[in-house]
Amino acid sequence: MDRETFESRTVSIEKALAVNTQATTELGHKIDAFINAFPEGDFEGHRRYHEEMIQQMEDRRKLRQEIIYHLAKSSTWAALVGLAVVLYNRFKGV
């Protein structure tokens, strides 16, 4: 390899290294910004908070479904008992 080719490759490698160093620095700034975006830099705590909120929403949804089911069941029984009373009173004198 002659000196000119060597120097050309060296310059090319140095440029690539400078670009890589700049990209790494920018990535480090982005990571810092990401971590600092969370209260006290606690992204794990933030994730747990969201998981807890999701669990609470699921619990509320389940409770609402159970209440609706109970009301439907109770209403059905009340209607059946009411119908039985009406039929009893209607045919008791016959």
Jmol script that loads the backbone (N, CA, C; Angstrom):
load data "model"
ATOM      1  N   MET A   1       0.860  -1.156   0.000  1.00  0.00           N
ATOM      2  CA  MET A   1       0.000   0.000   0.000  1.00  0.00           C
ATOM      3  C   MET A   1       0.916   1.232   0.000  1.00  0.00           C
ATOM      4  N   ASP A   2       0.624   2.138  -0.888  1.00  0.00           N
ATOM      5  CA  ASP A   2       1.463   3.326  -0.943  1.00  0.00           C
ATOM      6  C   ASP A   2       0.989   4.349   0.085  1.00  0.00           C
ATOM      7  N   ARG A   3       1.800   5.346   0.304  1.00  0.00           N
ATOM      8  CA  ARG A   3       1.548   6.357   1.336  1.00  0.00           C
ATOM      9  C   ARG A   3       0.255   7.118   1.061  1.00  0.00           C
ATOM     10  N   GLU A   4      -0.027   7.430  -0.176  1.00  0.00           N
ATOM     11  CA  GLU A   4      -1.217   8.198  -0.538  1.00  0.00           C
ATOM     12  C   GLU A   4      -2.487   7.411  -0.215  1.00  0.00           C
ATOM     13  N   THR A   5      -2.513   6.137  -0.543  1.00  0.00           N
ATOM     14  CA  THR A   5      -3.659   5.270  -0.245  1.00  0.00           C
ATOM     15  C   THR A   5      -3.827   5.130   1.266  1.00  0.00           C
ATOM     16  N   PHE A   6      -2.719   4.961   1.955  1.00  0.00           N
ATOM     17  CA  PHE A   6      -2.759   4.840   3.413  1.00  0.00           C
ATOM     18  C   PHE A   6      -3.344   6.102   4.048  1.00  0.00           C
ATOM     19  N   GLU A   7      -2.872   7.262   3.626  1.00  0.00           N
ATOM     20  CA  GLU A   7      -3.365   8.529   4.171  1.00  0.00           C
ATOM     21  C   GLU A   7      -4.841   8.733   3.831  1.00  0.00           C
ATOM     22  N   SER A   8      -5.239   8.341   2.629  1.00  0.00           N
ATOM     23  CA  SER A   8      -6.639   8.459   2.215  1.00  0.00           C
ATOM     24  C   SER A   8      -7.534   7.578   3.093  1.00  0.00           C
ATOM     25  N   ARG A   9      -7.079   6.372   3.339  1.00  0.00           N
ATOM     26  CA  ARG A   9      -7.860   5.457   4.190  1.00  0.00           C
ATOM     27  C   ARG A   9      -7.882   5.958   5.634  1.00  0.00           C
ATOM     28  N   THR A  10      -6.785   6.514   6.078  1.00  0.00           N
ATOM     29  CA  THR A  10      -6.721   7.049   7.441  1.00  0.00           C
ATOM     30  C   THR A  10      -7.712   8.200   7.599  1.00  0.00           C
ATOM     31  N   VAL A  11      -7.746   9.082   6.634  1.00  0.00           N
ATOM     32  CA  VAL A  11      -8.686  10.211   6.671  1.00  0.00           C
ATOM     33  C   VAL A  11     -10.119   9.686   6.662  1.00  0.00           C
ATOM     34  N   SER A  12     -10.382   8.703   5.823  1.00  0.00           N
ATOM     35  CA  SER A  12     -11.719   8.114   5.734  1.00  0.00           C
ATOM     36  C   SER A  12     -12.122   7.481   7.066  1.00  0.00           C
ATOM     37  N   ILE A  13     -11.201   6.770   7.698  1.00  0.00           N
ATOM     38  CA  ILE A  13     -11.476   6.141   8.999  1.00  0.00           C
ATOM     39  C   ILE A  13     -11.703   7.200  10.062  1.00  0.00           C
ATOM     40  N   GLU A  14     -10.923   8.257  10.046  1.00  0.00           N
ATOM     41  CA  GLU A  14     -11.084   9.333  11.030  1.00  0.00           C
ATOM     42  C   GLU A  14     -12.436  10.021  10.876  1.00  0.00           C
ATOM     43  N   LYS A  15     -12.882  10.229   9.619  1.00  0.00           N
ATOM     44  CA  LYS A  15     -14.208  10.829   9.389  1.00  0.00           C
ATOM     45  C   LYS A  15     -15.308   9.907   9.914  1.00  0.00           C
ATOM     46  N   ALA A  16     -15.185   8.614   9.613  1.00  0.00           N
ATOM     47  CA  ALA A  16     -16.181   7.648  10.085  1.00  0.00           C
ATOM     48  C   ALA A  16     -16.207   7.609  11.604  1.00  0.00           C
ATOM     49  N   LEU A  17     -15.031   7.672  12.231  1.00  0.00           N
ATOM     50  CA  LEU A  17     -14.942   7.674  13.682  1.00  0.00           C
ATOM     51  C   LEU A  17     -15.601   8.924  14.268  1.00  0.00           C
ATOM     52  N   ALA A  18     -15.383  10.067  13.618  1.00  0.00           N
ATOM     53  CA  ALA A  18     -15.994  11.319  14.091  1.00  0.00           C
ATOM     54  C   ALA A  18     -17.514  11.249  13.990  1.00  0.00           C
ATOM     55  N   VAL A  19     -18.016  10.704  12.897  1.00  0.00           N
ATOM     56  CA  VAL A  19     -19.468  10.552  12.722  1.00  0.00           C
ATOM     57  C   VAL A  19     -20.022   9.602  13.778  1.00  0.00           C
ATOM     58  N   ASN A  20     -19.320   8.495  14.010  1.00  0.00           N
ATOM     59  CA  ASN A  20     -19.751   7.515  15.001  1.00  0.00           C
ATOM     60  C   ASN A  20     -19.731   8.120  16.402  1.00  0.00           C
ATOM     61  N   THR A  21     -18.700   8.877  16.714  1.00  0.00           N
ATOM     62  CA  THR A  21     -18.595   9.523  18.024  1.00  0.00           C
ATOM     63  C   THR A  21     -19.734  10.517  18.224  1.00  0.00           C
ATOM     64  N   GLN A  22     -20.043  11.289  17.190  1.00  0.00           N
ATOM     65  CA  GLN A  22     -21.142  12.259  17.270  1.00  0.00           C
ATOM     66  C   GLN A  22     -22.472  11.535  17.477  1.00  0.00           C
ATOM     67  N   ALA A  23     -22.693  10.465  16.746  1.00  0.00           N
ATOM     68  CA  ALA A  23     -23.936   9.701  16.881  1.00  0.00           C
ATOM     69  C   ALA A  23     -24.056   9.100  18.278  1.00  0.00           C
ATOM     70  N   THR A  24     -22.950   8.604  18.807  1.00  0.00           N
ATOM     71  CA  THR A  24     -22.953   8.031  20.153  1.00  0.00           C
ATOM     72  C   THR A  24     -23.252   9.108  21.195  1.00  0.00           C
ATOM     73  N   THR A  25     -22.668  10.281  21.017  1.00  0.00           N
ATOM     74  CA  THR A  25     -22.927  11.389  21.941  1.00  0.00           C
ATOM     75  C   THR A  25     -24.396  11.798  21.899  1.00  0.00           C
ATOM     76  N   GLU A  26     -24.958  11.906  20.688  1.00  0.00           N
ATOM     77  CA  GLU A  26     -26.365  12.270  20.543  1.00  0.00           C
ATOM     78  C   GLU A  26     -27.261  11.212  21.171  1.00  0.00           C
ATOM     79  N   LEU A  27     -26.913   9.953  20.975  1.00  0.00           N
ATOM     80  CA  LEU A  27     -27.695   8.868  21.575  1.00  0.00           C
ATOM     81  C   LEU A  27     -27.649   8.962  23.100  1.00  0.00           C
ATOM     82  N   GLY A  28     -26.486   9.261  23.641  1.00  0.00           N
ATOM     83  CA  GLY A  28     -26.359   9.430  25.094  1.00  0.00           C
ATOM     84  C   GLY A  28     -27.240  10.566  25.595  1.00  0.00           C
ATOM     85  N   HIS A  29     -27.294  11.681  24.844  1.00  0.00           N
ATOM     86  CA  HIS A  29     -28.172  12.799  25.237  1.00  0.00           C
ATOM     87  C   HIS A  29     -29.641  12.392  25.183  1.00  0.00           C
ATOM     88  N   LYS A  30     -30.002  11.623  24.169  1.00  0.00           N
ATOM     89  CA  LYS A  30     -31.393  11.167  24.054  1.00  0.00           C
ATOM     90  C   LYS A  30     -31.756  10.219  25.200  1.00  0.00           C
ATOM     91  N   ILE A  31     -30.834   9.353  25.561  1.00  0.00           N
ATOM     92  CA  ILE A  31     -31.085   8.433  26.683  1.00  0.00           C
ATOM     93  C   ILE A  31     -31.246   9.230  27.980  1.00  0.00           C
ATOM     94  N   ASP A  32     -30.380  10.212  28.191  1.00  0.00           N
ATOM     95  CA  ASP A  32     -30.496  11.066  29.380  1.00  0.00           C
ATOM     96  C   ASP A  32     -31.833  11.794  29.399  1.00  0.00           C
ATOM     97  N   ALA A  33     -32.240  12.330  28.243  1.00  0.00           N
ATOM     98  CA  ALA A  33     -33.524  13.033  28.164  1.00  0.00           C
ATOM     99  C   ALA A  33     -34.674  12.083  28.454  1.00  0.00           C
ATOM    100  N   PHE A  34     -34.572  10.859  27.961  1.00  0.00           N
ATOM    101  CA  PHE A  34     -35.615   9.862  28.200  1.00  0.00           C
ATOM    102  C   PHE A  34     -35.728   9.551  29.689  1.00  0.00           C
ATOM    103  N   ILE A  35     -34.608   9.312  30.327  1.00  0.00           N
ATOM    104  CA  ILE A  35     -34.620   8.981  31.753  1.00  0.00           C
ATOM    105  C   ILE A  35     -35.100  10.171  32.576  1.00  0.00           C
ATOM    106  N   ASN A  36     -34.672  11.361  32.229  1.00  0.00           N
ATOM    107  CA  ASN A  36     -35.073  12.557  32.983  1.00  0.00           C
ATOM    108  C   ASN A  36     -36.518  12.947  32.734  1.00  0.00           C
ATOM    109  N   ALA A  37     -37.171  12.353  31.742  1.00  0.00           N
ATOM    110  CA  ALA A  37     -38.567  12.661  31.461  1.00  0.00           C
ATOM    111  C   ALA A  37     -39.492  12.085  32.528  1.00  0.00           C
ATOM    112  N   PHE A  38     -38.994  11.134  33.300  1.00  0.00           N
ATOM    113  CA  PHE A  38     -39.808  10.506  34.331  1.00  0.00           C
ATOM    114  C   PHE A  38     -39.541  11.162  35.680  1.00  0.00           C
ATOM    115  N   PRO A  39     -40.550  11.171  36.560  1.00  0.00           N
ATOM    116  CA  PRO A  39     -40.343  11.765  37.884  1.00  0.00           C
ATOM    117  C   PRO A  39     -39.146  11.124  38.575  1.00  0.00           C
ATOM    118  N   GLU A  40     -38.216  11.944  38.975  1.00  0.00           N
ATOM    119  CA  GLU A  40     -36.992  11.521  39.660  1.00  0.00           C
ATOM    120  C   GLU A  40     -36.212  10.477  38.856  1.00  0.00           C
ATOM    121  N   GLY A  41     -36.416  10.438  37.541  1.00  0.00           N
ATOM    122  CA  GLY A  41     -35.704   9.485  36.693  1.00  0.00           C
ATOM    123  C   GLY A  41     -36.102   8.042  36.927  1.00  0.00           C
ATOM    124  N   ASP A  42     -37.235   7.828  37.575  1.00  0.00           N
ATOM    125  CA  ASP A  42     -37.664   6.483  37.953  1.00  0.00           C
ATOM    126  C   ASP A  42     -38.632   5.919  36.919  1.00  0.00           C
ATOM    127  N   PHE A  43     -38.091   5.434  35.802  1.00  0.00           N
ATOM    128  CA  PHE A  43     -38.976   4.902  34.777  1.00  0.00           C
ATOM    129  C   PHE A  43     -39.587   3.571  35.185  1.00  0.00           C
ATOM    130  N   GLU A  44     -38.912   2.817  36.038  1.00  0.00           N
ATOM    131  CA  GLU A  44     -39.482   1.559  36.531  1.00  0.00           C
ATOM    132  C   GLU A  44     -40.700   1.837  37.415  1.00  0.00           C
ATOM    133  N   GLY A  45     -40.585   2.826  38.287  1.00  0.00           N
ATOM    134  CA  GLY A  45     -41.716   3.210  39.132  1.00  0.00           C
ATOM    135  C   GLY A  45     -42.874   3.724  38.301  1.00  0.00           C
ATOM    136  N   HIS A  46     -42.545   4.451  37.237  1.00  0.00           N
ATOM    137  CA  HIS A  46     -43.566   4.974  36.344  1.00  0.00           C
ATOM    138  C   HIS A  46     -44.304   3.828  35.643  1.00  0.00           C
ATOM    139  N   ARG A  47     -43.555   2.817  35.227  1.00  0.00           N
ATOM    140  CA  ARG A  47     -44.157   1.640  34.598  1.00  0.00           C
ATOM    141  C   ARG A  47     -45.066   0.910  35.583  1.00  0.00           C
ATOM    142  N   ARG A  48     -44.583   0.740  36.813  1.00  0.00           N
ATOM    143  CA  ARG A  48     -45.395   0.064  37.833  1.00  0.00           C
ATOM    144  C   ARG A  48     -46.672   0.844  38.113  1.00  0.00           C
ATOM    145  N   TYR A  49     -46.579   2.179  38.128  1.00  0.00           N
ATOM    146  CA  TYR A  49     -47.757   3.016  38.347  1.00  0.00           C
ATOM    147  C   TYR A  49     -48.798   2.740  37.253  1.00  0.00           C
ATOM    148  N   HIS A  50     -48.350   2.694  36.008  1.00  0.00           N
ATOM    149  CA  HIS A  50     -49.285   2.434  34.915  1.00  0.00           C
ATOM    150  C   HIS A  50     -49.866   1.028  35.004  1.00  0.00           C
ATOM    151  N   GLU A  51     -49.064   0.066  35.383  1.00  0.00           N
ATOM    152  CA  GLU A  51     -49.580  -1.297  35.547  1.00  0.00           C
ATOM    153  C   GLU A  51     -50.649  -1.330  36.632  1.00  0.00           C
ATOM    154  N   GLU A  52     -50.414  -0.595  37.725  1.00  0.00           N
ATOM    155  CA  GLU A  52     -51.399  -0.536  38.808  1.00  0.00           C
ATOM    156  C   GLU A  52     -52.687   0.132  38.332  1.00  0.00           C
ATOM    157  N   MET A  53     -52.563   1.203  37.565  1.00  0.00           N
ATOM    158  CA  MET A  53     -53.749   1.883  37.043  1.00  0.00           C
ATOM    159  C   MET A  53     -54.537   0.960  36.111  1.00  0.00           C
ATOM    160  N   ILE A  54     -53.838   0.212  35.279  1.00  0.00           N
ATOM    161  CA  ILE A  54     -54.495  -0.729  34.380  1.00  0.00           C
ATOM    162  C   ILE A  54     -55.217  -1.803  35.185  1.00  0.00           C
ATOM    163  N   GLN A  55     -54.576  -2.297  36.244  1.00  0.00           N
ATOM    164  CA  GLN A  55     -55.198  -3.314  37.096  1.00  0.00           C
ATOM    165  C   GLN A  55     -56.453  -2.767  37.762  1.00  0.00           C
ATOM    166  N   GLN A  56     -56.397  -1.522  38.237  1.00  0.00           N
ATOM    167  CA  GLN A  56     -57.571  -0.904  38.857  1.00  0.00           C
ATOM    168  C   GLN A  56     -58.717  -0.777  37.857  1.00  0.00           C
ATOM    169  N   MET A  57     -58.406  -0.408  36.623  1.00  0.00           N
ATOM    170  CA  MET A  57     -59.449  -0.304  35.598  1.00  0.00           C
ATOM    171  C   MET A  57     -60.061  -1.669  35.315  1.00  0.00           C
ATOM    172  N   GLU A  58     -59.229  -2.703  35.251  1.00  0.00           N
ATOM    173  CA  GLU A  58     -59.743  -4.054  35.028  1.00  0.00           C
ATOM    174  C   GLU A  58     -60.615  -4.496  36.196  1.00  0.00           C
ATOM    175  N   ASP A  59     -60.208  -4.165  37.438  1.00  0.00           N
ATOM    176  CA  ASP A  59     -61.003  -4.518  38.612  1.00  0.00           C
ATOM    177  C   ASP A  59     -62.359  -3.820  38.582  1.00  0.00           C
ATOM    178  N   ARG A  60     -62.362  -2.526  38.207  1.00  0.00           N
ATOM    179  CA  ARG A  60     -63.634  -1.782  38.119  1.00  0.00           C
ATOM    180  C   ARG A  60     -64.533  -2.380  37.049  1.00  0.00           C
ATOM    181  N   ARG A  61     -63.954  -2.738  35.905  1.00  0.00           N
ATOM    182  CA  ARG A  61     -64.737  -3.333  34.826  1.00  0.00           C
ATOM    183  C   ARG A  61     -65.359  -4.651  35.296  1.00  0.00           C
ATOM    184  N   LYS A  62     -64.576  -5.459  36.006  1.00  0.00           N
ATOM    185  CA  LYS A  62     -65.086  -6.732  36.510  1.00  0.00           C
ATOM    186  C   LYS A  62     -66.205  -6.498  37.515  1.00  0.00           C
ATOM    187  N   LEU A  63     -66.028  -5.517  38.414  1.00  0.00           N
ATOM    188  CA  LEU A  63     -67.059  -5.207  39.400  1.00  0.00           C
ATOM    189  C   LEU A  63     -68.347  -4.761  38.714  1.00  0.00           C
ATOM    190  N   ARG A  64     -68.231  -3.887  37.698  1.00  0.00           N
ATOM    191  CA  ARG A  64     -69.431  -3.438  36.969  1.00  0.00           C
ATOM    192  C   ARG A  64     -70.132  -4.615  36.311  1.00  0.00           C
ATOM    193  N   GLN A  65     -69.355  -5.521  35.718  1.00  0.00           N
ATOM    194  CA  GLN A  65     -69.960  -6.686  35.083  1.00  0.00           C
ATOM    195  C   GLN A  65     -70.675  -7.564  36.107  1.00  0.00           C
ATOM    196  N   GLU A  66     -70.069  -7.727  37.270  1.00  0.00           N
ATOM    197  CA  GLU A  66     -70.701  -8.538  38.320  1.00  0.00           C
ATOM    198  C   GLU A  66     -71.974  -7.873  38.832  1.00  0.00           C
ATOM    199  N   ILE A  67     -71.972  -6.556  38.969  1.00  0.00           N
ATOM    200  CA  ILE A  67     -73.166  -5.836  39.416  1.00  0.00           C
ATOM    201  C   ILE A  67     -74.279  -5.978  38.390  1.00  0.00           C
ATOM    202  N   ILE A  68     -73.947  -5.797  37.108  1.00  0.00           N
ATOM    203  CA  ILE A  68     -74.954  -5.941  36.054  1.00  0.00           C
ATOM    204  C   ILE A  68     -75.522  -7.358  36.043  1.00  0.00           C
ATOM    205  N   TYR A  69     -74.652  -8.358  36.192  1.00  0.00           N
ATOM    206  CA  TYR A  69     -75.105  -9.748  36.226  1.00  0.00           C
ATOM    207  C   TYR A  69     -76.038  -9.978  37.416  1.00  0.00           C
ATOM    208  N   HIS A  70     -75.661  -9.478  38.573  1.00  0.00           N
ATOM    209  CA  HIS A  70     -76.482  -9.645  39.771  1.00  0.00           C
ATOM    210  C   HIS A  70     -77.838  -8.966  39.605  1.00  0.00           C
ATOM    211  N   LEU A  71     -77.835  -7.745  39.059  1.00  0.00           N
ATOM    212  CA  LEU A  71     -79.099  -7.030  38.853  1.00  0.00           C
ATOM    213  C   LEU A  71     -79.992  -7.763  37.859  1.00  0.00           C
ATOM    214  N   ALA A  72     -79.398  -8.278  36.794  1.00  0.00           N
ATOM    215  CA  ALA A  72     -80.189  -9.021  35.808  1.00  0.00           C
ATOM    216  C   ALA A  72     -80.774 -10.285  36.427  1.00  0.00           C
ATOM    217  N   LYS A  73     -79.973 -10.983  37.216  1.00  0.00           N
ATOM    218  CA  LYS A  73     -80.441 -12.212  37.862  1.00  0.00           C
ATOM    219  C   LYS A  73     -81.551 -11.900  38.871  1.00  0.00           C
ATOM    220  N   SER A  74     -81.343 -10.874  39.680  1.00  0.00           N
ATOM    221  CA  SER A  74     -82.342 -10.499  40.686  1.00  0.00           C
ATOM    222  C   SER A  74     -83.631 -10.035  40.027  1.00  0.00           C
ATOM    223  N   SER A  75     -83.500  -9.257  38.960  1.00  0.00           N
ATOM    224  CA  SER A  75     -84.684  -8.767  38.259  1.00  0.00           C
ATOM    225  C   SER A  75     -85.465  -9.912  37.631  1.00  0.00           C
ATOM    226  N   THR A  76     -84.761 -10.894  37.112  1.00  0.00           N
ATOM    227  CA  THR A  76     -85.423 -12.057  36.520  1.00  0.00           C
ATOM    228  C   THR A  76     -86.192 -12.821  37.582  1.00  0.00           C
ATOM    229  N   TRP A  77     -85.550 -13.043  38.723  1.00  0.00           N
ATOM    230  CA  TRP A  77     -86.247 -13.748  39.804  1.00  0.00           C
ATOM    231  C   TRP A  77     -87.452 -12.931  40.310  1.00  0.00           C
ATOM    232  N   ALA A  78     -87.300 -11.634  40.441  1.00  0.00           N
ATOM    233  CA  ALA A  78     -88.413 -10.789  40.890  1.00  0.00           C
ATOM    234  C   ALA A  78     -89.569 -10.862  39.901  1.00  0.00           C
ATOM    235  N   ALA A  79     -89.265 -10.838  38.605  1.00  0.00           N
ATOM    236  CA  ALA A  79     -90.316 -10.931  37.591  1.00  0.00           C
ATOM    237  C   ALA A  79     -91.005 -12.286  37.653  1.00  0.00           C
ATOM    238  N   LEU A  80     -90.232 -13.355  37.838  1.00  0.00           N
ATOM    239  CA  LEU A  80     -90.828 -14.695  37.933  1.00  0.00           C
ATOM    240  C   LEU A  80     -91.705 -14.834  39.169  1.00  0.00           C
ATOM    241  N   VAL A  81     -91.234 -14.322  40.301  1.00  0.00           N
ATOM    242  CA  VAL A  81     -92.033 -14.383  41.532  1.00  0.00           C
ATOM    243  C   VAL A  81     -93.291 -13.528  41.367  1.00  0.00           C
ATOM    244  N   GLY A  82     -93.147 -12.345  40.785  1.00  0.00           N
ATOM    245  CA  GLY A  82     -94.322 -11.485  40.548  1.00  0.00           C
ATOM    246  C   GLY A  82     -95.326 -12.164  39.642  1.00  0.00           C
ATOM    247  N   LEU A  83     -94.843 -12.791  38.589  1.00  0.00           N
ATOM    248  CA  LEU A  83     -95.738 -13.516  37.680  1.00  0.00           C
ATOM    249  C   LEU A  83     -96.409 -14.671  38.405  1.00  0.00           C
ATOM    250  N   ALA A  84     -95.656 -15.394  39.241  1.00  0.00           N
ATOM    251  CA  ALA A  84     -96.233 -16.510  40.003  1.00  0.00           C
ATOM    252  C   ALA A  84     -97.313 -16.003  40.943  1.00  0.00           C
ATOM    253  N   VAL A  85     -97.106 -14.860  41.600  1.00  0.00           N
ATOM    254  CA  VAL A  85     -98.105 -14.294  42.512  1.00  0.00           C
ATOM    255  C   VAL A  85     -99.353 -13.884  41.736  1.00  0.00           C
ATOM    256  N   VAL A  86     -99.160 -13.251  40.602  1.00  0.00           N
ATOM    257  CA  VAL A  86    -100.310 -12.838  39.781  1.00  0.00           C
ATOM    258  C   VAL A  86    -101.096 -14.065  39.329  1.00  0.00           C
ATOM    259  N   LEU A  87    -100.395 -15.095  38.849  1.00  0.00           N
ATOM    260  CA  LEU A  87    -101.088 -16.309  38.413  1.00  0.00           C
ATOM    261  C   LEU A  87    -101.780 -16.999  39.581  1.00  0.00           C
ATOM    262  N   TYR A  88    -101.139 -17.043  40.739  1.00  0.00           N
ATOM    263  CA  TYR A  88    -101.738 -17.649  41.922  1.00  0.00           C
ATOM    264  C   TYR A  88    -103.038 -16.921  42.289  1.00  0.00           C
ATOM    265  N   ASN A  89    -102.965 -15.587  42.375  1.00  0.00           N
ATOM    266  CA  ASN A  89    -104.145 -14.795  42.731  1.00  0.00           C
ATOM    267  C   ASN A  89    -105.237 -14.928  41.676  1.00  0.00           C
ATOM    268  N   ARG A  90    -104.840 -15.039  40.423  1.00  0.00           N
ATOM    269  CA  ARG A  90    -105.818 -15.147  39.347  1.00  0.00           C
ATOM    270  C   ARG A  90    -106.562 -16.467  39.407  1.00  0.00           C
ATOM    271  N   PHE A  91    -105.830 -17.545  39.704  1.00  0.00           N
ATOM    272  CA  PHE A  91    -106.466 -18.871  39.643  1.00  0.00           C
ATOM    273  C   PHE A  91    -106.795 -19.447  41.015  1.00  0.00           C
ATOM    274  N   LYS A  92    -106.530 -18.727  42.090  1.00  0.00           N
ATOM    275  CA  LYS A  92    -106.791 -19.275  43.417  1.00  0.00           C
ATOM    276  C   LYS A  92    -108.293 -19.397  43.674  1.00  0.00           C
ATOM    277  N   GLY A  93    -109.089 -18.520  43.113  1.00  0.00           N
ATOM    278  CA  GLY A  93    -110.523 -18.583  43.350  1.00  0.00           C
ATOM    279  C   GLY A  93    -111.241 -19.498  42.394  1.00  0.00           C
ATOM    280  N   VAL A  94    -110.552 -20.044  41.437  1.00  0.00           N
ATOM    281  CA  VAL A  94    -111.237 -20.872  40.441  1.00  0.00           C
ATOM    282  C   VAL A  94    -111.478 -22.257  40.936  1.00  0.00           C
TER     283      VAL A  94
END
end "model"
wireframe off; spacefill off
backbone 0.3
color backbone group
